[in-house]
Amino acid sequence: MKNKSDKQKDLDTLREELLKAAHVFLTGYEKLTVQQDYELRKTVKGAGGRYQVVKNTIAGRAAQDTPAADLLKALKGMCSIAYTSGDPVALAKALTAYAKANPTFTFRSGLVQGRVIDVAGINELASLPPKEEIYAKLLYLIQAPAQRLVTAVNGVGRNVAVVVDQAVKENKFSA
């Protein structure tokens, strides 16, 4: 049994983590084996996140006056949280893939950029393309008009050169 100072230390640590985390997923971990828990932690870490089993009262108190307050205020049952300040899509994809492989692992809700989302929202988030792919598409869309302009400008010069070359071949220019 933890004493009061240890519980306060846990509360302060979790509060600091929640203040840093922009994205939090509330999950249930009932009936997970030690090996499954190890795999889950490895999966979350690989996606750039952190995973922690939380005591409901400590999580509720730690979340006060943080963006995660609405998400963690009334916890019931065995709860755990996965959180990141990085890419929420990568973490949602990792958790969703893990949940498909381990049906005992469940989602309850999440917090993405200050908005509380439900299980359907987490699944939608997991179906989005990765951030790098979105950036590549955006860069292509920005770059496409410039490429068309360069092609058009080069086309005018090329067309003039073809006309002059044809005129020289047909002796249209006499000296």
HELIX and SHEET records of a PDB file:
HELIX    1   1 LYS A    4  LYS A   20  1                                  17    
HELIX    2   2 VAL A   34  GLY A   46  1                                  13    
HELIX    3   3 ASN A   56  ALA A   62  1                                   7    
HELIX    4   4 ALA A   69  LEU A   72  1                                   4    
HELIX    5   5 PRO A   88  ALA A  101  1                                  14    
HELIX    6   6 VAL A  119  ALA A  126  1                                   8    
HELIX    7   7 LYS A  131  LYS A  169  1                                  39    
SHEET    1   A 5 ARG A  50  VAL A  54  0                                        
SHEET    2   A 5 CYS A  79  THR A  84 -1                                        
SHEET    3   A 5 HIS A  23  GLY A  28 -1                                        
SHEET    4   A 5 THR A 106  VAL A 112 -1                                        
SHEET    5   A 5 ARG A 115  ILE A 117 -1                                        
END                                                                             
